[in-house]
Amino acid sequence: MSVSIVIPARNEAASLRTLLPRLREVVATGEIIVVDDGSTDDTATVCEALDARVVSHPYGMGNGAAIKSGARVAIGDILVFMDADGQHDPADIPRLLEKLDRGYDMVVGARQKGSQATVGRGLANRFYNRLASLMTGQPIADLTSGFRAVRAEKFRQFLYLLPNGFSYPTTSTMAFFRSGYPVAYVPIVASERIGSSHIKPLKDGLRFLLIIFRIGTLYSPLKLFAPVAAVHGLFGVGYYVYTFATQGRLSLATLFLLTASVTIFLIGLVSEQITQLMYRTTSETSYRNGNFNVERPTVDRISKQ
């Protein structure tokens, strides 16, 4: 099967001068696509000089938008996504493909101890991993890693779900789990990036908090809404017992808590039905388009020049 490497990039000319030749040493014949997301430096010129296919955005549309653009134009049966900042080692790509060869539909490079990350981001990633594991019932080693290999026809089913920002790894991982597509993890060590990060701590920190709710509503809304409804219900009943025992009455706070409990549960129930219909529609569309192979084709081994 053919392989396409998709690299979203914005003002990453310095790192791409080093990364692209290293990629060519590992991927002898594969397609390399760099999505220039509105760069103001010579990112596009560098990529063209180093024999990479360039897809250009007229302005910065976001990391997720770049991923979607690359996935749409790629011709490979397998898509490998990686960052342009030098954190991901091209030598790890064969390890990802080897896992795909064993029958998985997505293989993620899971960052291990020794990877370059701030303490805050490391703690946040561990929190997201635990939450996602709880929601899916499956161990998730790295929810936010942008280094992954996927089967193209499976990944394109969920393009409409992917946000234009930095949280495409979270959404795609949860979508694969939700649809019953097998996901595997390969341990990697991420190096220190070249240049400055595009992530803004305050703005993106608030956005990452919203990922928590996105995880729940994307995968199984009732797993998120039901506990919240139960807490409101327990507080409502408990406060009713207290006010009735001490004042002999039913308080407005009790009515509010019990009503909120029922409302939250019903919202979760409706969300669950919508999620079921959404993934059912995606599966049916895939079946009609012929993306339902029972036998998984073997991934060609990447040869080194």
BALOBA-1460 file (C-alpha; in Angstrom, 3 decimals):
// residues 305
<rec num="1" residu="m" x="0.000" y="0.000" z="0.000"/>
<rec num="2" residu="s" x="1.176" y="3.527" z="-0.745"/>
<rec num="3" residu="v" x="2.039" y="6.007" z="1.991"/>
<rec num="4" residu="s" x="1.497" y="9.776" z="2.148"/>
<rec num="5" residu="i" x="3.215" y="11.897" z="4.795"/>
<rec num="6" residu="v" x="1.128" y="14.951" z="5.738"/>
<rec num="7" residu="i" x="2.901" y="17.796" z="7.568"/>
<rec num="8" residu="p" x="1.007" y="20.929" z="8.654"/>
<rec num="9" residu="a" x="3.390" y="23.870" z="8.791"/>
<rec num="10" residu="r" x="3.301" y="27.567" z="9.586"/>
<rec num="11" residu="n" x="6.553" y="29.505" z="9.490"/>
<rec num="12" residu="e" x="8.619" y="26.318" z="9.879"/>
<rec num="13" residu="a" x="11.200" y="26.866" z="7.121"/>
<rec num="14" residu="a" x="14.147" y="26.417" z="9.490"/>
<rec num="15" residu="s" x="13.065" y="23.023" z="10.785"/>
<rec num="16" residu="l" x="11.829" y="21.767" z="7.411"/>
<rec num="17" residu="r" x="15.283" y="22.248" z="5.888"/>
<rec num="18" residu="t" x="16.467" y="19.486" z="8.231"/>
<rec num="19" residu="l" x="13.306" y="17.382" z="8.467"/>
<rec num="20" residu="l" x="12.500" y="16.842" z="4.775"/>
<rec num="21" residu="p" x="15.886" y="15.329" z="3.794"/>
<rec num="22" residu="r" x="15.653" y="12.986" z="6.794"/>
<rec num="23" residu="l" x="12.167" y="11.974" z="5.676"/>
<rec num="24" residu="r" x="13.434" y="11.144" z="2.201"/>
<rec num="25" residu="e" x="16.060" y="8.870" z="3.708"/>
<rec num="26" residu="v" x="13.298" y="6.873" z="5.395"/>
<rec num="27" residu="v" x="10.473" y="7.173" z="2.870"/>
<rec num="28" residu="a" x="12.110" y="6.336" z="-0.432"/>
<rec num="29" residu="t" x="9.057" y="6.579" z="-2.697"/>
<rec num="30" residu="g" x="6.248" y="7.856" z="-0.482"/>
<rec num="31" residu="e" x="4.415" y="11.107" z="-1.072"/>
<rec num="32" residu="i" x="5.387" y="14.019" z="1.203"/>
<rec num="33" residu="i" x="2.783" y="16.780" z="1.515"/>
<rec num="34" residu="v" x="3.487" y="19.992" z="3.408"/>
<rec num="35" residu="v" x="0.407" y="22.109" z="4.051"/>
<rec num="36" residu="d" x="1.609" y="25.703" z="4.277"/>
<rec num="37" residu="d" x="-0.899" y="27.285" z="6.641"/>
<rec num="38" residu="g" x="-0.481" y="30.941" z="5.711"/>
<rec num="39" residu="s" x="3.267" y="31.152" z="6.418"/>
<rec num="40" residu="t" x="5.009" y="34.510" z="6.143"/>
<rec num="41" residu="d" x="8.490" y="33.010" z="5.783"/>
<rec num="42" residu="d" x="9.884" y="30.912" z="2.907"/>
<rec num="43" residu="t" x="8.278" y="27.637" z="4.051"/>
<rec num="44" residu="a" x="6.749" y="26.949" z="0.620"/>
<rec num="45" residu="t" x="9.986" y="27.715" z="-1.242"/>
<rec num="46" residu="v" x="12.022" y="25.432" z="0.998"/>
<rec num="47" residu="c" x="9.548" y="22.560" z="0.565"/>
<rec num="48" residu="e" x="9.440" y="22.877" z="-3.213"/>
<rec num="49" residu="a" x="13.241" y="22.903" z="-3.369"/>
<rec num="50" residu="l" x="13.350" y="19.720" z="-1.299"/>
<rec num="51" residu="d" x="10.888" y="17.808" z="-3.528"/>
<rec num="52" residu="a" x="7.837" y="18.018" z="-1.271"/>
<rec num="53" residu="r" x="4.332" y="18.643" z="-2.542"/>
<rec num="54" residu="v" x="3.023" y="21.946" z="-1.177"/>
<rec num="55" residu="v" x="-0.611" y="22.782" z="-0.441"/>
<rec num="56" residu="s" x="-0.959" y="26.446" z="0.518"/>
<rec num="57" residu="h" x="-3.610" y="28.204" z="2.590"/>
<rec num="58" residu="p" x="-4.051" y="31.903" z="1.782"/>
<rec num="59" residu="y" x="-4.042" y="32.670" z="5.517"/>
<rec num="60" residu="g" x="-3.600" y="30.789" z="8.796"/>
<rec num="61" residu="m" x="-6.628" y="28.501" z="9.110"/>
<rec num="62" residu="g" x="-5.379" y="26.310" z="11.936"/>
<rec num="63" residu="n" x="-3.541" y="23.033" z="12.476"/>
<rec num="64" residu="g" x="-6.685" y="20.934" z="12.080"/>
<rec num="65" residu="a" x="-7.641" y="22.713" z="8.860"/>
<rec num="66" residu="a" x="-4.166" y="21.931" z="7.497"/>
<rec num="67" residu="i" x="-4.580" y="18.274" z="8.422"/>
<rec num="68" residu="k" x="-7.908" y="18.144" z="6.586"/>
<rec num="69" residu="s" x="-6.465" y="19.808" z="3.477"/>
<rec num="70" residu="g" x="-3.596" y="17.333" z="3.393"/>
<rec num="71" residu="a" x="-5.877" y="14.335" z="3.915"/>
<rec num="72" residu="r" x="-8.132" y="15.429" z="1.046"/>
<rec num="73" residu="v" x="-5.366" y="15.687" z="-1.550"/>
<rec num="74" residu="a" x="-3.206" y="12.737" z="-0.432"/>
<rec num="75" residu="i" x="-3.125" y="9.798" z="-2.808"/>
<rec num="76" residu="g" x="-1.695" y="7.236" z="-0.371"/>
<rec num="77" residu="d" x="-3.672" y="4.392" z="1.180"/>
<rec num="78" residu="i" x="-1.911" y="5.156" z="4.471"/>
<rec num="79" residu="l" x="-1.628" y="8.663" z="5.918"/>
<rec num="80" residu="v" x="1.164" y="9.552" z="8.334"/>
<rec num="81" residu="f" x="0.727" y="12.840" z="10.204"/>
<rec num="82" residu="m" x="3.652" y="14.529" z="11.908"/>
<rec num="83" residu="d" x="4.678" y="17.988" z="13.082"/>
<rec num="84" residu="a" x="6.971" y="20.250" z="11.086"/>
<rec num="85" residu="d" x="8.904" y="21.534" z="14.109"/>
<rec num="86" residu="g" x="11.366" y="18.651" z="14.394"/>
<rec num="87" residu="q" x="9.817" y="17.000" z="17.476"/>
<rec num="88" residu="h" x="8.978" y="13.778" z="15.646"/>
<rec num="89" residu="d" x="11.693" y="11.431" z="14.423"/>
<rec num="90" residu="p" x="11.158" y="10.093" z="10.862"/>
<rec num="91" residu="a" x="12.946" y="6.902" z="11.949"/>
<rec num="92" residu="d" x="9.843" y="6.032" z="14.017"/>
<rec num="93" residu="i" x="7.576" y="5.883" z="10.937"/>
<rec num="94" residu="p" x="8.391" y="2.222" z="10.064"/>
<rec num="95" residu="r" x="7.409" y="1.266" z="13.630"/>
<rec num="96" residu="l" x="4.004" y="2.891" z="13.161"/>
<rec num="97" residu="l" x="3.485" y="1.131" z="9.831"/>
<rec num="98" residu="e" x="4.501" y="-2.193" z="11.312"/>
<rec num="99" residu="k" x="1.641" y="-1.888" z="13.802"/>
<rec num="100" residu="l" x="-0.783" y="-1.048" z="10.990"/>
<rec num="101" residu="d" x="0.396" y="-4.185" z="9.254"/>
<rec num="102" residu="r" x="-0.887" y="-6.174" z="12.242"/>
<rec num="103" residu="g" x="-4.480" y="-5.093" z="11.603"/>
<rec num="104" residu="y" x="-4.842" y="-1.759" z="13.373"/>
<rec num="105" residu="d" x="-6.562" y="1.192" z="11.695"/>
<rec num="106" residu="m" x="-4.755" y="3.919" z="13.643"/>
<rec num="107" residu="v" x="-1.339" y="3.842" z="15.313"/>
<rec num="108" residu="v" x="-0.297" y="6.747" z="17.525"/>
<rec num="109" residu="g" x="3.185" y="7.709" z="18.644"/>
<rec num="110" residu="a" x="2.860" y="7.937" z="22.438"/>
<rec num="111" residu="r" x="5.341" y="10.360" z="24.010"/>
<rec num="112" residu="q" x="7.372" y="8.759" z="26.794"/>
<rec num="113" residu="k" x="9.427" y="10.072" z="29.685"/>
<rec num="114" residu="g" x="12.263" y="12.173" z="28.335"/>
<rec num="115" residu="s" x="10.133" y="13.907" z="25.721"/>
<rec num="116" residu="q" x="10.469" y="17.683" z="25.686"/>
<rec num="117" residu="a" x="7.366" y="19.237" z="27.278"/>
<rec num="118" residu="t" x="6.597" y="21.672" z="30.067"/>
<rec num="119" residu="v" x="5.444" y="20.326" z="33.430"/>
<rec num="120" residu="g" x="2.028" y="21.908" z="32.944"/>
<rec num="121" residu="r" x="1.482" y="20.341" z="29.528"/>
<rec num="122" residu="g" x="2.680" y="16.978" z="30.816"/>
<rec num="123" residu="l" x="0.203" y="17.032" z="33.691"/>
<rec num="124" residu="a" x="-2.608" y="18.175" z="31.389"/>
<rec num="125" residu="n" x="-1.871" y="15.376" z="28.916"/>
<rec num="126" residu="r" x="-1.957" y="12.759" z="31.677"/>
<rec num="127" residu="f" x="-5.294" y="14.131" z="32.850"/>
<rec num="128" residu="y" x="-6.734" y="13.964" z="29.306"/>
<rec num="129" residu="n" x="-5.423" y="10.417" z="28.902"/>
<rec num="130" residu="r" x="-7.092" y="9.244" z="32.116"/>
<rec num="131" residu="l" x="-10.380" y="10.930" z="31.258"/>
<rec num="132" residu="a" x="-10.442" y="9.508" z="27.741"/>
<rec num="133" residu="s" x="-9.566" y="6.031" z="29.043"/>
<rec num="134" residu="l" x="-12.472" y="6.273" z="31.479"/>
<rec num="135" residu="m" x="-14.870" y="7.339" z="28.722"/>
<rec num="136" residu="t" x="-13.817" y="4.660" z="26.233"/>
<rec num="137" residu="g" x="-13.019" y="1.804" z="28.588"/>
<rec num="138" residu="q" x="-9.741" y="1.392" z="26.681"/>
<rec num="139" residu="p" x="-6.232" y="2.400" z="27.784"/>
<rec num="140" residu="i" x="-5.186" y="5.592" z="25.971"/>
<rec num="141" residu="a" x="-1.457" y="6.288" z="26.197"/>
<rec num="142" residu="d" x="-1.377" y="9.694" z="24.476"/>
<rec num="143" residu="l" x="-4.589" y="11.453" z="23.477"/>
<rec num="144" residu="t" x="-3.024" y="14.608" z="22.012"/>
<rec num="145" residu="s" x="-0.055" y="13.290" z="20.046"/>
<rec num="146" residu="g" x="0.060" y="14.643" z="16.489"/>
<rec num="147" residu="f" x="2.337" y="11.826" z="15.275"/>
<rec num="148" residu="r" x="0.150" y="9.021" z="13.939"/>
<rec num="149" residu="a" x="-0.478" y="6.687" z="10.999"/>
<rec num="150" residu="v" x="-4.008" y="5.898" z="9.811"/>
<rec num="151" residu="r" x="-5.800" y="4.125" z="7.027"/>
<rec num="152" residu="a" x="-6.876" y="6.907" z="4.684"/>
<rec num="153" residu="e" x="-10.407" y="5.701" z="3.928"/>
<rec num="154" residu="k" x="-11.184" y="5.362" z="7.630"/>
<rec num="155" residu="f" x="-9.735" y="8.747" z="8.547"/>
<rec num="156" residu="r" x="-11.634" y="10.607" z="5.819"/>
<rec num="157" residu="q" x="-14.929" y="9.395" z="7.257"/>
<rec num="158" residu="f" x="-14.442" y="11.799" z="10.165"/>
<rec num="159" residu="l" x="-13.079" y="14.907" z="8.435"/>
<rec num="160" residu="y" x="-16.326" y="16.758" z="9.099"/>
<rec num="161" residu="l" x="-15.865" y="16.166" z="12.837"/>
<rec num="162" residu="l" x="-12.340" y="17.542" z="13.052"/>
<rec num="163" residu="p" x="-11.913" y="21.089" z="14.400"/>
<rec num="164" residu="n" x="-9.702" y="23.602" z="12.638"/>
<rec num="165" residu="g" x="-7.593" y="24.139" z="15.756"/>
<rec num="166" residu="f" x="-5.054" y="21.988" z="17.580"/>
<rec num="167" residu="s" x="-7.413" y="19.322" z="18.950"/>
<rec num="168" residu="y" x="-7.683" y="17.139" z="15.830"/>
<rec num="169" residu="p" x="-5.728" y="14.284" z="17.542"/>
<rec num="170" residu="t" x="-8.277" y="14.104" z="20.360"/>
<rec num="171" residu="t" x="-11.269" y="14.108" z="18.033"/>
<rec num="172" residu="s" x="-9.868" y="11.560" z="15.589"/>
<rec num="173" residu="t" x="-8.798" y="9.170" z="18.364"/>
<rec num="174" residu="m" x="-12.204" y="9.260" z="20.036"/>
<rec num="175" residu="a" x="-13.976" y="8.887" z="16.687"/>
<rec num="176" residu="f" x="-11.969" y="5.744" z="15.860"/>
<rec num="177" residu="f" x="-12.711" y="4.219" z="19.272"/>
<rec num="178" residu="r" x="-16.394" y="5.137" z="18.995"/>
<rec num="179" residu="s" x="-16.669" y="3.448" z="15.590"/>
<rec num="180" residu="g" x="-14.966" y="0.266" z="16.737"/>
<rec num="181" residu="y" x="-11.786" y="0.763" z="14.703"/>
<rec num="182" residu="p" x="-8.723" y="-0.705" z="16.475"/>
<rec num="183" residu="v" x="-6.159" y="1.805" z="17.755"/>
<rec num="184" residu="a" x="-2.620" y="1.023" z="18.921"/>
<rec num="185" residu="y" x="0.185" y="3.004" z="20.536"/>
<rec num="186" residu="v" x="3.911" y="2.944" z="19.872"/>
<rec num="187" residu="p" x="6.257" y="4.570" z="22.432"/>
<rec num="188" residu="i" x="8.312" y="7.462" z="21.059"/>
<rec num="189" residu="v" x="10.508" y="10.231" z="22.450"/>
<rec num="190" residu="a" x="9.667" y="13.718" z="21.189"/>
<rec num="191" residu="s" x="12.620" y="16.060" z="20.777"/>
<rec num="192" residu="e" x="12.736" y="19.746" z="21.568"/>
<rec num="193" residu="r" x="11.031" y="21.735" z="18.845"/>
<rec num="194" residu="i" x="12.924" y="24.064" z="16.511"/>
<rec num="195" residu="g" x="11.627" y="27.624" z="16.770"/>
<rec num="196" residu="s" x="8.818" y="28.961" z="18.933"/>
<rec num="197" residu="s" x="5.549" y="27.190" z="19.680"/>
<rec num="198" residu="h" x="2.276" y="28.415" z="18.172"/>
<rec num="199" residu="i" x="0.339" y="27.329" z="21.287"/>
<rec num="200" residu="k" x="-0.781" y="30.220" z="23.507"/>
<rec num="201" residu="p" x="-0.933" y="29.032" z="27.165"/>
<rec num="202" residu="l" x="-3.961" y="31.081" z="28.276"/>
<rec num="203" residu="k" x="-6.078" y="30.912" z="25.139"/>
<rec num="204" residu="d" x="-5.279" y="27.303" z="24.325"/>
<rec num="205" residu="g" x="-5.442" y="26.311" z="28.006"/>
<rec num="206" residu="l" x="-9.088" y="27.377" z="28.099"/>
<rec num="207" residu="r" x="-9.703" y="25.617" z="24.810"/>
<rec num="208" residu="f" x="-8.154" y="22.392" z="26.127"/>
<rec num="209" residu="l" x="-10.596" y="22.514" z="29.044"/>
<rec num="210" residu="l" x="-13.399" y="22.409" z="26.498"/>
<rec num="211" residu="i" x="-11.786" y="19.258" z="25.086"/>
<rec num="212" residu="i" x="-12.863" y="17.484" z="28.262"/>
<rec num="213" residu="f" x="-16.498" y="18.116" z="27.432"/>
<rec num="214" residu="r" x="-15.891" y="17.387" z="23.761"/>
<rec num="215" residu="i" x="-14.523" y="13.971" z="24.672"/>
<rec num="216" residu="g" x="-17.643" y="13.099" z="26.620"/>
<rec num="217" residu="t" x="-20.154" y="14.416" z="24.108"/>
<rec num="218" residu="l" x="-18.296" y="12.914" z="21.156"/>
<rec num="219" residu="y" x="-17.824" y="9.418" z="22.522"/>
<rec num="220" residu="s" x="-20.712" y="8.646" z="24.900"/>
<rec num="221" residu="p" x="-22.702" y="11.654" z="26.196"/>
<rec num="222" residu="l" x="-24.533" y="9.696" z="28.889"/>
<rec num="223" residu="k" x="-21.226" y="8.830" z="30.564"/>
<rec num="224" residu="l" x="-20.785" y="12.563" z="31.082"/>
<rec num="225" residu="f" x="-24.371" y="13.693" z="31.688"/>
<rec num="226" residu="a" x="-25.571" y="10.793" z="33.864"/>
<rec num="227" residu="p" x="-23.093" y="11.377" z="36.764"/>
<rec num="228" residu="v" x="-23.835" y="15.117" z="36.724"/>
<rec num="229" residu="a" x="-27.561" y="14.392" z="36.804"/>
<rec num="230" residu="a" x="-27.073" y="11.896" z="39.632"/>
<rec num="231" residu="v" x="-25.131" y="14.437" z="41.716"/>
<rec num="232" residu="h" x="-27.895" y="17.015" z="41.296"/>
<rec num="233" residu="g" x="-30.488" y="14.404" z="42.207"/>
<rec num="234" residu="l" x="-28.639" y="13.297" z="45.334"/>
<rec num="235" residu="f" x="-28.162" y="16.878" z="46.485"/>
<rec num="236" residu="g" x="-31.851" y="17.546" z="45.829"/>
<rec num="237" residu="v" x="-33.027" y="14.546" z="47.848"/>
<rec num="238" residu="g" x="-30.512" y="15.241" z="50.604"/>
<rec num="239" residu="y" x="-31.551" y="18.876" z="50.910"/>
<rec num="240" residu="y" x="-35.220" y="17.857" z="50.943"/>
<rec num="241" residu="v" x="-34.582" y="15.474" z="53.850"/>
<rec num="242" residu="y" x="-32.742" y="18.250" z="55.707"/>
<rec num="243" residu="t" x="-35.380" y="20.956" z="55.170"/>
<rec num="244" residu="f" x="-38.277" y="18.598" z="55.919"/>
<rec num="245" residu="a" x="-36.639" y="17.385" z="59.135"/>
<rec num="246" residu="t" x="-35.703" y="20.879" z="60.345"/>
<rec num="247" residu="q" x="-38.450" y="23.065" z="58.853"/>
<rec num="248" residu="g" x="-41.161" y="20.654" z="57.736"/>
<rec num="249" residu="r" x="-41.312" y="22.016" z="54.197"/>
<rec num="250" residu="l" x="-40.219" y="21.461" z="50.599"/>
<rec num="251" residu="s" x="-37.799" y="24.218" z="49.538"/>
<rec num="252" residu="l" x="-37.388" y="25.841" z="46.126"/>
<rec num="253" residu="a" x="-33.741" y="24.758" z="46.113"/>
<rec num="254" residu="t" x="-34.871" y="21.127" z="46.297"/>
<rec num="255" residu="l" x="-37.237" y="21.617" z="43.364"/>
<rec num="256" residu="f" x="-34.497" y="23.312" z="41.373"/>
<rec num="257" residu="l" x="-31.965" y="20.534" z="41.996"/>
<rec num="258" residu="l" x="-34.412" y="17.739" z="41.165"/>
<rec num="259" residu="t" x="-35.640" y="19.515" z="38.034"/>
<rec num="260" residu="a" x="-32.066" y="20.152" z="36.950"/>
<rec num="261" residu="s" x="-31.247" y="16.479" z="37.489"/>
<rec num="262" residu="v" x="-34.077" y="15.322" z="35.224"/>
<rec num="263" residu="t" x="-33.272" y="17.966" z="32.599"/>
<rec num="264" residu="i" x="-29.571" y="17.098" z="32.478"/>
<rec num="265" residu="f" x="-30.344" y="13.401" z="32.167"/>
<rec num="266" residu="l" x="-32.799" y="13.998" z="29.303"/>
<rec num="267" residu="i" x="-30.271" y="16.196" z="27.495"/>
<rec num="268" residu="g" x="-27.731" y="13.405" z="27.843"/>
<rec num="269" residu="l" x="-30.233" y="10.874" z="26.525"/>
<rec num="270" residu="v" x="-31.009" y="12.983" z="23.460"/>
<rec num="271" residu="s" x="-27.275" y="13.580" z="22.898"/>
<rec num="272" residu="e" x="-26.667" y="9.838" z="23.068"/>
<rec num="273" residu="q" x="-29.286" y="9.225" z="20.376"/>
<rec num="274" residu="i" x="-27.806" y="11.935" z="18.152"/>
<rec num="275" residu="t" x="-24.334" y="10.426" z="18.578"/>
<rec num="276" residu="q" x="-25.646" y="6.971" z="17.671"/>
<rec num="277" residu="l" x="-27.305" y="8.339" z="14.515"/>
<rec num="278" residu="m" x="-24.181" y="10.292" z="13.574"/>
<rec num="279" residu="y" x="-21.894" y="7.258" z="13.707"/>
<rec num="280" residu="r" x="-24.508" y="5.034" z="12.114"/>
<rec num="281" residu="t" x="-24.730" y="7.446" z="9.167"/>
<rec num="282" residu="t" x="-20.942" y="7.494" z="8.883"/>
<rec num="283" residu="s" x="-20.765" y="3.692" z="8.877"/>
<rec num="284" residu="e" x="-23.535" y="3.358" z="6.281"/>
<rec num="285" residu="t" x="-21.872" y="5.917" z="4.030"/>
<rec num="286" residu="s" x="-18.588" y="4.027" z="4.315"/>
<rec num="287" residu="y" x="-20.327" y="0.764" z="3.413"/>
<rec num="288" residu="r" x="-21.984" y="2.290" z="0.333"/>
<rec num="289" residu="n" x="-18.640" y="3.727" z="-0.780"/>
<rec num="290" residu="g" x="-17.020" y="0.301" z="-0.520"/>
<rec num="291" residu="n" x="-14.792" y="0.977" z="2.522"/>
<rec num="292" residu="f" x="-15.687" y="-2.237" z="4.308"/>
<rec num="293" residu="n" x="-12.857" y="-4.621" z="3.540"/>
<rec num="294" residu="v" x="-12.878" y="-7.647" z="5.799"/>
<rec num="295" residu="e" x="-9.329" y="-8.637" z="4.946"/>
<rec num="296" residu="r" x="-6.813" y="-5.949" z="5.828"/>
<rec num="297" residu="p" x="-4.180" y="-5.468" z="3.094"/>
<rec num="298" residu="t" x="-0.574" y="-5.631" z="4.071"/>
<rec num="299" residu="v" x="1.326" y="-2.374" z="4.403"/>
<rec num="300" residu="d" x="4.451" y="-2.271" z="2.263"/>
<rec num="301" residu="r" x="7.629" y="-2.027" z="4.251"/>
<rec num="302" residu="i" x="9.374" y="1.312" z="3.993"/>
<rec num="303" residu="s" x="12.780" y="0.897" z="2.439"/>
<rec num="304" residu="k" x="15.758" y="3.106" z="3.188"/>
<rec num="305" residu="q" x="17.880" y="4.560" z="0.449"/>
